[in-house]
C-alpha cells in the first residue's frame, strides 16, 4: 500500500488524548501530548498526573480511590501513575503509560456523561 501524503494546513492535528478530553481538560491533554512528542517525559507524566486528578474530581468529592471506584478506573493503574512521580528518571514507556491512564479516565468520564454542560 503506497504512503499517502497529508497536506500541512498549518492547524494542529488532535492527538488521541486531546481528542478524548472533555473541554475543561483539553489544554491539559494537549500539554501532556506536546511534552511526550518533545521527549520531555517528566513533564508528560506530571501533566498526566495533574489532568487525572482534575478529571477524577468530576466524579464528586471523596478520595481518589472512591472517585476511581465510581468511574470504574483501574486502581492499580492509578497507583502506578502516582508512583512514577517519585522516580528520578522516566522513560518513554513511563510517559506512554501515563497517557494511557489519562485516556482511560477520559473514556470513563464520557461513559458516565461527565462533565455535564453547565
N, C-alpha and C positions, 0 to 999 in steps of 0.2 A: 504494500500500500504506500503510495507516494506521500511525502510530507506536505502539509498544507500550510502555506504562509498566511499569517494573520496580520492584517494591516494595523499599524500603530496609530490609533486615532488621538493619542495624547491623553485619553482618560484612563484612569487606573482601573484595572480589572479586579473584581472582587475575588478574594481568596476564599477557600472553603469555610474558614472560621468566621470571617466577616459576613459571608452570605447567610450563615445561620443565626447571626447575632440579632437580638432584638434591638430596636432603635436606640434605646438607652445605653446599650453596651457596645454599639458599633465602633466607636472610637477606641475602646479598649481592645477589641478584637483586631482592628487594623494595626494598632501599635504592636501587639503580640506577633502578628504575621510579618510586619516590617522588620522587627528585631530578628525573627527567625531567618528571613531572607538575607539579612545583613550578616548573619553568623554571630550575632550577639545573643548567645544562648542564656546568659544570666538575665538580661533584660526581658527576653521572651518568657522565661519561667516566672519572673516577677510580675510581668503584665498579666500572664495567665492566672496566676495565683490571686491577684487583686480582682480580676474580672470574675473569677469563680466565686470569690467571696461576695462580690456585689450581686452577682446573678442569683446566688443561693438566698440572698436576703428577700427576693421576691416571693419566696415560699413562706414568709411570715417570720415573726420573732421566734427566737429559740436558738438552741445551739446549732452548730454546723452539722452535727450528727442528726439532729431532729429534722433540719431542713433537707438533708440528703435523703433521709428516710421518706419524707413526704414526696420528694421528686423522683424517687427510685434511682438515685445516683449511687454508683458503687462506692462504698465506704473505703475499701482498700485502695482504690484509685485516689481518693481524696487524701488519704494518709500518705501515700507515696508522693503525691504532688507537694504536700506540705513539707515532707522530708527533703525534697530537692533543694529547698531554700537554705538548708544547713550544709550543703556540700560545698567544698572550696572551689571546685571546678565542675562545670557542666559540659556535657557532650551534646551532639546533635540529637541523639536518641532521647535524651532527657527533655530537650525542648520540644521534640515531636510528641512525646508523651503528654507534656503539659498542654499542648494544643489539642490533643485528643480528649483530654479530660474537659477542657473548656467546651469543645464541640459537644461532648456528651451532655453537659449541663444545659447548653443551648437547646439541644434536641428535646430534653426532658421538660424544659420550660415551655417550649412550643406545644408539646403533647398535652400539657395541662392548661394551656391558654394563658400563660403568664409571660410578660406582664400585661395586664389589661389596659386598654386605652382609657386614659383618664379624662 
